[in-house]
């Protein structure tokens, strides 16, 4: 009994520690930035701002490119997520379940963008993009955003396939299930956590791309980072805090959409 109480006490202590750490690392900074965005001249060591004002938010909302940049950013990130899903799933399955000649070389090439700065690859691809008419267009920006996102997407999905193994697919195949049925009823439910992680990770990485978007977009494809960085050099910290909140809200909105979509997918799979 004493041992059980000791274990229970350790679990409660660990839970409390994680909860406190979460508050310190995430809640307090977000609240602080929120207060900063509606304050005037708030400086340390003052715990609370002396004066509140919405001037920073008015300045942000007056920017005529704000709504367009948010919509463009969301469209690009969403397309990047979709392309990563369609490209990473077959690549991860091949790397995890099959052995073939040159596998290590292909694996190295697929993961090389993690080791090589993406801006170098983007500058090399710029000439190709111009030749194919993809420069200064949204589709070109979407393609170049695959450079920093696809390697991570493949790693996430490969880990999911390795956890799943191949025995369940083999059993479904013996029972007469075709490739599509096996994926829909066996692989997809088990891979949903990995797909969720892939979507969130690639969305956040795409959201923060400034240099790649500027090089391939040529200043005609305006995303939120391109709109934000000129303000970052401003001395108005309230405006910077307001833009930071906008950056934080986009992933949260996407997370909500992903969770709703995942529930719909789970219901659809259960009906099959």
Backbone as CSV, one residue per row, in Angstrom:
resi,resn,N_x,N_y,N_z,CA_x,CA_y,CA_z,C_x,C_y,C_z
1,UNK,0.832,-1.205,0.000,0.000,0.000,0.000,0.873,1.264,0.000
2,UNK,1.909,1.224,0.837,2.805,2.373,0.880,3.504,2.576,-0.465
3,UNK,3.893,1.449,-1.097,4.529,1.523,-2.408,3.582,2.129,-3.441
4,UNK,2.298,1.733,-3.370,1.299,2.285,-4.302,1.144,3.787,-4.093
5,UNK,1.119,4.221,-2.827,0.985,5.644,-2.537,2.207,6.422,-3.009
6,UNK,3.367,5.790,-2.838,4.583,6.453,-3.302,4.563,6.632,-4.824
7,UNK,4.152,5.557,-5.530,4.063,5.646,-6.979,3.041,6.685,-7.412
8,UNK,1.892,6.706,-6.723,0.850,7.687,-7.026,1.361,9.095,-6.791
9,UNK,2.116,9.277,-5.715,2.679,10.588,-5.424,3.663,11.033,-6.480
10,UNK,4.477,10.114,-6.988,5.429,10.444,-8.034,4.713,10.819,-9.332
11,UNK,3.621,10.094,-9.634,2.865,10.418,-10.840,2.235,11.809,-10.744
12,UNK,1.654,12.099,-9.593,1.046,13.415,-9.400,2.099,14.510,-9.475
13,UNK,3.280,14.246,-8.896,4.364,15.228,-8.937,4.823,15.460,-10.374
14,UNK,4.957,14.364,-11.146,5.373,14.488,-12.540,4.325,15.236,-13.357
15,UNK,3.039,14.925,-13.111,1.959,15.612,-13.832,1.948,17.100,-13.506
16,UNK,2.119,17.416,-12.225,2.152,18.823,-11.806,3.334,19.558,-12.424
17,UNK,4.479,18.893,-12.481,5.676,19.507,-13.065,5.471,19.803,-14.541
18,UNK,4.898,18.837,-15.282,4.641,19.034,-16.710,3.634,20.158,-16.919
19,UNK,2.600,20.208,-16.079,1.580,21.254,-16.190,2.187,22.638,-15.938
20,UNK,3.014,22.743,-14.900,3.663,24.020,-14.593,4.611,24.425,-15.716
21,UNK,5.357,23.453,-16.243,6.279,23.730,-17.348,5.523,24.210,-18.585
22,UNK,4.352,23.603,-18.854,3.530,24.014,-19.988,3.071,25.465,-19.821
23,UNK,2.667,25.814,-18.608,2.222,27.187,-18.344,3.366,28.173,-18.548
24,UNK,4.558,27.825,-18.047,5.703,28.728,-18.142,6.149,28.910,-19.588
25,UNK,6.168,27.821,-20.360,6.718,27.870,-21.712,5.717,28.361,-22.755
26,UNK,4.408,28.163,-22.523,3.436,28.460,-23.561,2.389,29.503,-23.131
27,UNK,1.761,29.293,-21.990,0.658,30.180,-21.597,1.156,31.573,-21.233
28,UNK,2.163,31.645,-20.353,2.665,32.946,-19.909,3.219,33.775,-21.073
29,UNK,4.063,33.194,-21.969,4.525,34.003,-23.108,3.389,34.503,-23.992
30,UNK,2.380,33.649,-24.232,1.260,34.070,-25.085,0.476,35.209,-24.431
31,UNK,0.227,35.096,-23.125,-0.478,36.156,-22.401,0.346,37.440,-22.403
32,UNK,1.659,37.302,-22.220,2.537,38.468,-22.208,2.532,39.180,-23.548
33,UNK,2.605,38.412,-24.643,2.580,39.020,-25.976,1.229,39.686,-26.231
34,UNK,0.144,39.032,-25.765,-1.177,39.633,-25.918,-1.288,40.966,-25.199
35,UNK,-0.776,41.034,-23.979,-0.792,42.303,-23.238,0.122,43.329,-23.888
36,UNK,1.246,42.843,-24.431,2.186,43.754,-25.096,1.556,44.410,-26.305
37,UNK,0.696,43.662,-27.013,0.088,44.194,-28.239,-0.938,45.283,-27.964
38,UNK,-1.435,45.379,-26.728,-2.441,46.406,-26.394,-1.909,47.376,-25.346
39,UNK,-0.591,47.440,-25.214,0.003,48.331,-24.213,0.793,49.442,-24.888
40,UNK,1.146,50.441,-24.096,1.948,51.571,-24.574,3.174,51.705,-23.670
41,UNK,4.342,51.482,-24.249,5.581,51.678,-23.507,5.726,50.770,-22.296
42,UNK,5.290,49.531,-22.408,5.392,48.594,-21.274,6.814,48.049,-21.212
43,UNK,7.496,48.277,-20.121,8.880,47.860,-19.948,9.054,47.122,-18.622
44,UNK,10.017,46.215,-18.622,10.426,45.550,-17.387,11.070,46.587,-16.463
45,UNK,10.843,46.577,-15.141,10.252,45.506,-14.311,8.773,45.692,-13.989
46,UNK,8.065,46.548,-14.715,6.637,46.736,-14.450,5.886,45.442,-14.778
47,UNK,5.083,44.951,-13.831,4.360,43.701,-14.031,3.149,43.880,-14.936
48,UNK,2.562,45.070,-14.921,1.393,45.351,-15.750,1.603,46.659,-16.493
49,UNK,1.038,46.771,-17.702,1.178,48.039,-18.444,0.411,49.163,-17.774
50,UNK,0.980,50.366,-17.861,0.323,51.530,-17.273,-0.801,52.069,-18.150
51,UNK,-0.702,51.844,-19.439,-1.690,52.386,-20.370,-2.008,51.350,-21.441
52,UNK,-3.278,51.205,-21.757,-3.721,50.274,-22.782,-4.185,51.041,-24.026
53,UNK,-3.882,50.462,-25.188,-4.266,51.111,-26.439,-4.368,50.061,-27.548
54,UNK,-5.256,50.308,-28.489,-5.427,49.430,-29.646,-4.767,50.009,-30.899
55,UNK,-3.875,50.988,-30.702,-3.234,51.622,-31.854,-2.438,50.624,-32.689
56,UNK,-1.772,49.670,-32.030,-0.975,48.688,-32.766,-1.862,47.832,-33.670
57,UNK,-2.998,47.386,-33.130,-3.910,46.567,-33.928,-4.548,47.387,-35.050
58,UNK,-4.817,48.663,-34.786,-5.349,49.520,-35.854,-4.327,49.662,-36.972
59,UNK,-3.056,49.812,-36.601,-1.996,49.928,-37.597,-1.873,48.652,-38.423
60,UNK,-2.005,47.500,-37.767,-1.923,46.223,-38.480,-3.107,46.049,-39.424
61,UNK,-4.304,46.332,-38.930,-5.510,46.123,-39.726,-5.623,47.104,-40.886
62,UNK,-4.937,48.247,-40.796,-4.996,49.228,-41.881,-4.162,48.803,-43.088
63,UNK,-3.265,47.863,-42.880,-2.414,47.425,-43.989,-3.296,46.778,-45.058
64,UNK,-3.307,47.310,-46.272,-4.211,46.774,-47.310,-3.860,45.356,-47.762
65,UNK,-2.633,44.914,-47.495,-2.202,43.585,-47.942,-2.403,42.511,-46.881
66,UNK,-2.936,42.860,-45.713,-3.006,41.919,-44.603,-3.889,40.709,-44.931
67,UNK,-5.138,40.963,-45.296,-6.068,39.863,-45.561,-5.578,39.013,-46.715
68,UNK,-5.098,39.665,-47.766,-4.600,38.925,-48.934,-3.403,38.055,-48.558
69,UNK,-2.514,38.587,-47.717,-1.331,37.814,-47.321,-1.710,36.622,-46.450
70,UNK,-2.702,36.798,-45.575,-3.143,35.681,-44.735,-3.769,34.585,-45.593
71,UNK,-4.623,34.974,-46.527,-5.263,33.994,-47.420,-4.215,33.282,-48.266
72,UNK,-3.256,34.035,-48.812,-2.199,33.436,-49.628,-1.346,32.476,-48.801
73,UNK,-1.000,32.888,-47.585,-0.204,32.032,-46.698,-0.932,30.731,-46.409
74,UNK,-2.218,30.816,-46.116,-3.002,29.623,-45.789,-3.136,28.712,-47.015
75,UNK,-3.354,29.298,-48.187,-3.468,28.493,-49.408,-2.171,27.741,-49.686
76,UNK,-1.041,28.448,-49.597,0.257,27.825,-49.878,0.529,26.712,-48.885
77,UNK,0.336,26.992,-47.591,0.612,25.987,-46.567,-0.297,24.769,-46.731
78,UNK,-1.562,24.997,-47.095,-2.496,23.880,-47.282,-2.091,23.012,-48.472
79,UNK,-1.688,23.648,-49.569,-1.234,22.889,-50.739,0.047,22.121,-50.434
80,UNK,0.930,22.737,-49.665,2.178,22.062,-49.267,1.859,20.830,-48.427
81,UNK,0.907,20.952,-47.520,0.511,19.815,-46.684,-0.035,18.682,-47.547
82,UNK,-0.923,19.018,-48.487,-1.531,17.990,-49.349,-0.466,17.284,-50.189
83,UNK,0.449,18.050,-50.775,1.512,17.449,-51.586,2.424,16.567,-50.744
84,UNK,2.714,16.987,-49.531,3.551,16.183,-48.644,2.885,14.856,-48.312
85,UNK,1.575,14.869,-48.111,0.858,13.618,-47.813,0.966,12.652,-48.980
86,UNK,0.702,13.148,-50.200,0.707,12.279,-51.370,2.117,11.801,-51.734
87,UNK,3.138,12.592,-51.419,4.506,12.195,-51.754,5.166,11.395,-50.640
88,UNK,4.878,11.737,-49.400,5.581,11.099,-48.276,5.064,9.694,-47.993
89,UNK,3.764,9.453,-48.168,3.215,8.133,-47.833,3.820,7.026,-48.696
90,UNK,3.804,7.118,-50.043,4.435,6.038,-50.820,5.941,5.950,-50.613
91,UNK,6.620,7.108,-50.455,8.070,7.080,-50.227,8.399,6.410,-48.904
92,UNK,7.640,6.737,-47.866,7.885,6.143,-46.552,7.597,4.649,-46.557
93,UNK,6.546,4.243,-47.255,6.221,2.816,-47.336,7.328,2.042,-48.043
94,UNK,7.840,2.602,-49.140,8.913,1.923,-49.878,10.177,1.819,-49.039
95,UNK,10.511,2.877,-48.296,11.741,2.867,-47.504,11.636,1.965,-46.281
96,UNK,10.437,1.787,-45.763,10.285,1.003,-44.535,10.002,-0.473,-44.788
97,UNK,9.336,-0.802,-45.886,8.883,-2.177,-46.112,9.651,-2.936,-47.194
98,UNK,10.410,-2.217,-48.012,11.059,-2.888,-49.138,12.567,-2.700,-49.087
99,UNK,13.268,-3.685,-49.625,14.717,-3.616,-49.779,15.028,-3.682,-51.267
100,UNK,15.747,-2.698,-51.771,16.043,-2.647,-53.195,17.418,-2.012,-53.404
101,UNK,17.932,-2.180,-54.599,19.252,-1.671,-54.918,19.244,-0.143,-54.936
102,UNK,20.258,0.448,-54.306,20.353,1.902,-54.253,19.458,2.550,-53.226
103,UNK,18.905,1.758,-52.295,17.985,2.305,-51.288,18.674,3.344,-50.416
104,UNK,19.902,3.078,-49.993,20.615,4.014,-49.127,20.892,5.332,-49.840
105,UNK,21.180,5.260,-51.162,21.437,6.488,-51.920,20.163,7.324,-52.033
106,UNK,19.044,6.658,-52.362,17.760,7.368,-52.462,17.369,7.961,-51.118
107,UNK,17.608,7.192,-50.060,17.288,7.678,-48.715,18.101,8.924,-48.388
108,UNK,19.382,8.906,-48.759,20.233,10.069,-48.521,19.794,11.276,-49.316
109,UNK,19.390,11.056,-50.578,18.931,12.168,-51.413,17.643,12.773,-50.878
110,UNK,16.741,11.918,-50.411,15.463,12.417,-49.891,15.643,13.219,-48.609
111,UNK,16.641,12.871,-47.826,16.858,13.552,-46.549,17.925,14.638,-46.632
112,UNK,18.555,14.817,-47.801,19.634,15.798,-47.938,19.204,17.241,-47.678
113,UNK,17.953,17.645,-48.019,17.575,19.037,-47.717,17.649,19.395,-46.242
114,UNK,17.630,18.399,-45.352,17.780,18.694,-43.926,19.192,19.178,-43.632
115,UNK,20.178,18.624,-44.361,21.580,18.951,-44.121,22.040,20.158,-44.931
116,UNK,21.449,20.364,-46.111,21.837,21.483,-46.975,20.864,22.634,-46.764
117,UNK,21.364,23.854,-46.547,20.452,25.003,-46.377,19.497,25.138,-47.548
118,UNK,18.222,25.285,-47.248,17.208,25.364,-48.290,17.392,26.544,-49.216
119,UNK,17.985,27.623,-48.694,18.147,28.822,-49.519,19.113,28.564,-50.670
120,UNK,20.105,27.688,-50.443,21.040,27.347,-51.525,20.313,26.589,-52.636
121,UNK,19.477,25.636,-52.246,18.709,24.886,-53.240,17.725,25.792,-53.971
122,UNK,17.134,26.730,-53.238,16.166,27.636,-53.861,16.834,28.534,-54.894
123,UNK,18.023,29.021,-54.584,18.738,29.878,-55.535,19.132,29.087,-56.780
124,UNK,19.459,27.799,-56.589,19.751,26.960,-57.742,18.521,26.652,-58.575
125,UNK,17.367,26.521,-57.882,16.125,26.212,-58.584,15.492,27.435,-59.243
126,UNK,15.936,28.616,-58.865,15.289,29.826,-59.379,15.360,29.899,-60.905
127,UNK,16.526,29.569,-61.477,16.668,29.608,-62.940,15.720,28.615,-63.597
128,UNK,15.628,27.407,-63.006,14.714,26.394,-63.546,13.274,26.863,-63.453
129,UNK,12.930,27.484,-62.335,11.570,27.997,-62.158,11.249,29.063,-63.205
130,UNK,12.224,29.922,-63.504,12.004,30.965,-64.511,11.797,30.342,-65.883
131,UNK,12.600,29.317,-66.206,12.494,28.669,-67.510,11.144,27.998,-67.706
132,UNK,10.601,27.426,-66.629,9.307,26.741,-66.729,8.128,27.667,-66.427
133,UNK,8.400,28.943,-66.202,7.332,29.897,-65.944,6.683,29.753,-64.581
134,UNK,7.411,29.205,-63.617,6.870,28.994,-62.277,7.310,30.063,-61.288
135,UNK,8.295,30.882,-61.668,8.763,31.939,-60.780,7.700,33.038,-60.678
136,UNK,7.704,33.708,-59.529,6.759,34.797,-59.255,5.312,34.326,-59.255
137,UNK,5.102,33.019,-59.017,3.755,32.463,-58.972,3.598,31.615,-57.711
138,UNK,2.338,31.442,-57.301,2.075,30.685,-56.083,2.503,29.233,-56.214
139,UNK,2.296,28.631,-57.376,2.641,27.224,-57.560,4.150,27.017,-57.408
140,UNK,4.956,27.995,-57.858,6.398,27.906,-57.684,6.788,27.952,-56.225
141,UNK,6.120,28.810,-55.459,6.385,28.897,-54.020,5.993,27.595,-53.322
142,UNK,4.865,27.026,-53.736,4.427,25.741,-53.153,5.479,24.659,-53.391
143,UNK,5.990,24.597,-54.623,6.985,23.569,-54.957,8.258,23.759,-54.153
144,UNK,8.719,25.003,-54.021,9.969,25.233,-53.289,9.797,24.996,-51.790
145,UNK,8.580,25.114,-51.285,8.333,24.829,-49.862,8.428,23.333,-49.557
146,UNK,8.424,22.508,-50.607,8.615,21.077,-50.390,10.046,20.760,-49.951
147,UNK,10.982,21.648,-50.265,12.386,21.394,-49.925,12.580,21.254,-48.416
148,UNK,12.092,22.179,-47.597,12.300,22.016,-46.149,11.262,21.130,-45.462
149,UNK,10.164,20.788,-46.145,9.097,20.036,-45.471,9.088,18.549,-45.797
150,UNK,9.371,18.190,-47.045,9.246,16.791,-47.460,10.167,15.835,-46.690
151,UNK,11.422,16.178,-46.415,12.257,15.250,-45.632,11.663,14.907,-44.278
152,UNK,11.122,15.901,-43.584,10.509,15.634,-42.281,9.236,14.814,-42.440
153,UNK,8.467,15.105,-43.482,7.240,14.343,-43.717,7.556,12.870,-43.956
154,UNK,8.594,12.597,-44.735,8.973,11.205,-45.010,9.429,10.510,-43.735
155,UNK,10.186,11.208,-42.901,10.655,10.610,-41.649,9.491,10.287,-40.721
156,UNK,8.519,11.194,-40.646,7.353,10.970,-39.786,6.560,9.766,-40.266
157,UNK,6.287,9.703,-41.573,5.496,8.607,-42.109,6.262,7.288,-42.081
158,UNK,7.560,7.347,-42.259,8.344,6.108,-42.191,8.290,5.518,-40.790
159,UNK,8.372,6.381,-39.783,8.242,5.891,-38.405,6.874,5.266,-38.177
160,UNK,5.830,5.865,-38.772,4.494,5.303,-38.642,4.372,3.939,-39.300
161,UNK,4.942,3.772,-40.488,4.920,2.473,-41.179,5.727,1.428,-40.424
162,UNK,6.858,1.839,-39.840,7.675,0.875,-39.099,6.966,0.416,-37.834
163,UNK,6.233,1.308,-37.185,5.449,0.902,-36.003,4.320,-0.033,-36.403
164,UNK,3.708,0.224,-37.543,2.580,-0.586,-37.992,3.027,-1.979,-38.406
165,UNK,4.209,-2.094,-39.039,4.665,-3.392,-39.528,3.917,-3.807,-40.792
166,UNK,4.176,-5.001,-41.237,3.567,-5.489,-42.483,2.648,-6.691,-42.280
167,UNK,2.576,-7.213,-41.054,1.803,-8.443,-40.826,0.308,-8.231,-41.055
168,UNK,-0.233,-7.094,-40.619,-1.673,-6.858,-40.794,-2.035,-6.734,-42.268
169,UNK,-1.203,-6.047,-43.038,-1.453,-5.941,-44.475,-1.389,-7.304,-45.145
170,UNK,-0.459,-8.133,-44.712,-0.331,-9.477,-45.288,-1.563,-10.319,-44.971
171,UNK,-2.078,-10.206,-43.747,-3.276,-10.948,-43.387,-4.475,-10.486,-44.200
172,UNK,-4.606,-9.162,-44.388,-5.714,-8.640,-45.190,-5.597,-9.091,-46.639
173,UNK,-4.370,-9.170,-47.141,-4.157,-9.636,-48.512,-4.547,-11.105,-48.664
174,UNK,-4.215,-11.921,-47.658,-4.585,-13.337,-47.691,-6.097,-13.497,-47.702
175,UNK,-6.798,-12.596,-47.002,-8.261,-12.671,-46.947,-8.927,-12.118,-48.207
176,UNK,-8.117,-11.627,-49.152,-8.676,-11.198,-50.421,-8.859,-9.705,-50.582
177,UNK,-8.373,-8.890,-49.646,-8.527,-7.440,-49.753,-7.546,-6.873,-50.774
178,UNK,-8.007,-5.962,-51.597,-7.160,-5.320,-52.593,-6.308,-4.223,-51.978
179,UNK,-5.399,-3.635,-52.764,-4.500,-2.593,-52.238,-5.250,-1.399,-51.646
180,UNK,-6.283,-0.917,-52.346,-7.024,0.240,-51.848,-7.773,-0.106,-50.566
181,UNK,-8.401,-1.276,-50.529,-9.130,-1.701,-49.333,-8.184,-1.886,-48.154
182,UNK,-7.005,-2.450,-48.412,-6.029,-2.638,-47.337,-5.582,-1.300,-46.765
183,UNK,-5.347,-0.346,-47.654,-4.911,0.964,-47.166,-6.017,1.658,-46.379
184,UNK,-7.253,1.564,-46.901,-8.360,2.291,-46.282,-8.760,1.703,-44.938
185,UNK,-8.755,0.376,-44.815,-9.275,-0.273,-43.609,-8.196,-0.712,-42.626
186,UNK,-6.959,-0.887,-43.115,-5.886,-1.363,-42.234,-4.852,-0.270,-41.964
187,UNK,-4.256,0.244,-43.031,-3.144,1.181,-42.870,-3.598,2.556,-42.388
188,UNK,-4.655,3.094,-43.011,-5.068,4.465,-42.701,-5.415,4.673,-41.230
189,UNK,-6.238,3.813,-40.590,-6.523,4.042,-39.155,-5.265,4.022,-38.284
190,UNK,-4.296,3.169,-38.636,-3.073,3.090,-37.844,-2.109,4.234,-38.141
191,UNK,-2.229,4.814,-39.333,-1.317,5.893,-39.729,-1.866,7.285,-39.418
192,UNK,-3.109,7.379,-38.946,-3.704,8.697,-38.685,-2.889,9.562,-37.724
193,UNK,-2.340,9.008,-36.623,-1.495,9.857,-35.762,-0.279,10.419,-36.494
194,UNK,0.350,9.589,-37.338,1.503,10.068,-38.111,1.082,11.105,-39.136
195,UNK,-0.064,10.898,-39.778,-0.564,11.867,-40.757,-0.885,13.187,-40.072
196,UNK,-1.457,13.117,-38.874,-1.748,14.343,-38.122,-0.454,15.093,-37.813
197,UNK,0.562,14.376,-37.349,1.852,15.011,-37.055,2.469,15.610,-38.310
198,UNK,2.377,14.882,-39.422,2.901,15.378,-40.698,2.227,16.689,-41.085
199,UNK,0.917,16.745,-40.970,0.170,17.934,-41.386,0.537,19.144,-40.535
200,UNK,0.608,18.953,-39.239,0.925,20.079,-38.355,2.353,20.553,-38.570
201,UNK,3.289,19.603,-38.703,4.693,19.962,-38.865,4.928,20.703,-40.174
202,UNK,4.412,20.169,-41.263,4.635,20.813,-42.559,3.928,22.164,-42.649
203,UNK,2.775,22.300,-42.021,2.077,23.588,-42.037,2.906,24.651,-41.330
204,UNK,3.430,24.316,-40.150,4.210,25.287,-39.375,5.500,25.653,-40.110
205,UNK,6.176,24.648,-40.704,7.417,24.933,-41.434,7.137,25.827,-42.636
206,UNK,6.080,25.517,-43.393,5.726,26.334,-44.549,5.327,27.743,-44.131
207,UNK,4.656,27.851,-43.003,4.192,29.156,-42.526,5.361,30.102,-42.265
208,UNK,6.474,29.577,-41.794,7.596,30.427,-41.402,8.619,30.691,-42.490
209,UNK,8.366,30.247,-43.738,9.352,30.419,-44.798,9.331,31.856,-45.324
210,UNK,10.439,32.545,-45.146,10.573,33.911,-45.650,11.503,33.966,-46.867
211,UNK,12.721,33.424,-46.712,13.723,33.528,-47.774,13.289,32.780,-49.036
212,UNK,12.786,31.545,-48.861,12.376,30.756,-50.029,11.235,31.446,-50.775
213,UNK,10.288,31.990,-50.027,9.154,32.682,-50.653,9.610,33.940,-51.365
214,UNK,10.549,34.665,-50.768,11.035,35.907,-51.375,11.815,35.628,-52.654
215,UNK,12.605,34.542,-52.663,13.429,34.231,-53.839,12.561,33.772,-55.004
216,UNK,11.694,32.790,-54.760,10.884,32.228,-55.849,9.658,33.095,-56.133
217,UNK,9.077,33.666,-55.095,7.898,34.516,-55.291,8.225,35.849,-55.923
218,UNK,9.484,36.285,-55.787,9.911,37.516,-56.439,9.219,38.770,-55.956
219,UNK,8.636,38.713,-54.768,7.957,39.889,-54.236,6.535,40.059,-54.723
220,UNK,6.087,39.186,-55.634,4.706,39.271,-56.127,3.779,38.355,-55.336
221,UNK,4.330,37.299,-54.757,3.550,36.414,-53.885,3.794,36.863,-52.447
222,UNK,2.840,37.590,-51.902,2.992,38.186,-50.577,2.362,37.270,-49.533
223,UNK,3.186,36.729,-48.660,2.704,35.918,-47.544,2.885,36.706,-46.252
224,UNK,2.373,36.154,-45.181,2.435,36.855,-43.895,3.868,37.115,-43.433
225,UNK,4.816,36.166,-43.593,6.201,36.492,-43.212,6.776,37.673,-43.989
226,UNK,6.488,37.760,-45.292,6.992,38.892,-46.077,6.390,40.205,-45.605
227,UNK,5.153,40.162,-45.142,4.507,41.366,-44.631,4.996,41.707,-43.231
228,UNK,5.405,40.658,-42.494,5.750,40.818,-41.082,7.168,41.351,-40.874
229,UNK,8.133,40.869,-41.659,9.530,41.198,-41.395,9.853,42.685,-41.495
230,UNK,9.268,43.450,-42.418,9.518,44.900,-42.383,9.060,45.548,-41.081
231,UNK,7.958,45.065,-40.518,7.501,45.592,-39.233,8.448,45.192,-38.109
232,UNK,9.135,44.054,-38.270,10.025,43.559,-37.219,11.177,44.522,-36.965
233,UNK,11.569,45.270,-37.999,12.630,46.255,-37.818,12.122,47.556,-37.205
234,UNK,10.808,47.636,-36.990,10.217,48.824,-36.389,10.493,48.863,-34.889
235,UNK,10.457,50.046,-34.337,10.672,50.211,-32.892,9.383,50.036,-32.102
236,UNK,8.254,49.890,-32.802,6.967,49.721,-32.135,6.793,48.254,-31.743
237,UNK,7.077,47.924,-30.490,7.009,46.538,-30.037,5.578,46.025,-29.976
238,UNK,4.611,46.907,-29.818,3.210,46.481,-29.771,2.774,45.932,-31.129
239,UNK,3.227,46.549,-32.217,2.895,46.056,-33.563,3.532,44.694,-33.798
240,UNK,4.786,44.542,-33.377,5.474,43.257,-33.512,4.739,42.176,-32.726
241,UNK,4.285,42.523,-31.525,3.537,41.559,-30.714,2.220,41.184,-31.378
242,UNK,1.556,42.159,-32.001,0.306,41.870,-32.694,0.501,40.915,-33.861
243,UNK,1.549,41.128,-34.648,1.851,40.214,-35.749,2.216,38.827,-35.227
244,UNK,2.909,38.768,-34.100,3.263,37.468,-33.511,2.010,36.685,-33.129
245,UNK,1.000,37.385,-32.634,-0.262,36.721,-32.284,-0.942,36.176,-33.541
246,UNK,-0.900,36.947,-34.631,-1.475,36.455,-35.889,-0.767,35.185,-36.355
247,UNK,0.565,35.168,-36.215,1.327,33.973,-36.576,0.918,32.787,-35.718
248,UNK,0.665,33.033,-34.438,0.299,31.937,-33.533,-1.117,31.443,-33.786
249,UNK,-2.013,32.330,-34.228,-3.407,31.943,-34.433,-3.585,31.060,-35.665
250,UNK,-2.771,31.260,-36.695,-2.917,30.450,-37.915,-2.683,28.962,-37.654
251,UNK,-1.595,28.560,-36.977,-1.455,27.130,-36.656,-2.572,26.601,-35.776
252,UNK,-3.046,27.414,-34.822,-4.140,26.967,-33.961,-5.410,26.739,-34.769
253,UNK,-5.681,27.633,-35.715,-6.838,27.449,-36.595,-6.682,26.185,-37.430
254,UNK,-5.484,25.958,-37.935,-5.239,24.765,-38.744,-5.377,23.498,-37.911
255,UNK,-4.892,23.537,-36.664,-5.025,22.377,-35.772,-6.498,22.029,-35.580
256,UNK,-7.335,23.064,-35.385,-8.772,22.822,-35.237,-9.375,22.179,-36.474
257,UNK,-8.978,22.664,-37.658,-9.480,22.082,-38.901,-9.019,20.632,-39.069
258,UNK,-7.756,20.371,-38.691,-7.227,19.005,-38.807,-7.989,18.048,-37.899
259,UNK,-8.265,18.478,-36.663,-8.972,17.609,-35.726,-10.384,17.302,-36.219
260,UNK,-11.067,18.309,-36.769,-12.411,18.081,-37.318,-12.342,17.104,-38.490
261,UNK,-11.353,17.307,-39.363,-11.215,16.436,-40.528,-10.874,15.005,-40.104
262,UNK,-10.009,14.855,-39.090,-9.633,13.524,-38.624,-10.843,12.773,-38.072
263,UNK,-11.700,13.463,-37.352,-12.903,12.812,-36.821,-13.819,12.361,-37.949
264,UNK,-13.939,13.190,-38.990,-14.771,12.800,-40.134,-14.175,11.593,-40.852
265,UNK,-12.842,11.558,-40.974,-12.189,10.424,-41.623,-12.392,9.146,-40.819
266,UNK,-12.258,9.242,-39.491,-12.440,8.083,-38.625,-13.860,7.534,-38.739
267,UNK,-14.853,8.437,-38.774,-16.231,7.999,-38.922,-16.443,7.320,-40.263
268,UNK,-15.867,7.894,-41.311,-16.022,7.311,-42.647,-15.379,5.933,-42.728
269,UNK,-14.188,5.790,-42.107,-13.502,4.495,-42.119,-14.279,3.449,-41.322
270,UNK,-14.867,3.872,-40.204,-15.637,2.914,-39.382,-16.882,2.426,-40.102
271,UNK,-17.405,3.225,-41.020,-18.599,2.814,-41.754,-18.290,1.810,-42.857
272,UNK,-17.022,1.780,-43.281,-16.653,0.876,-44.376,-16.709,-0.573,-43.924
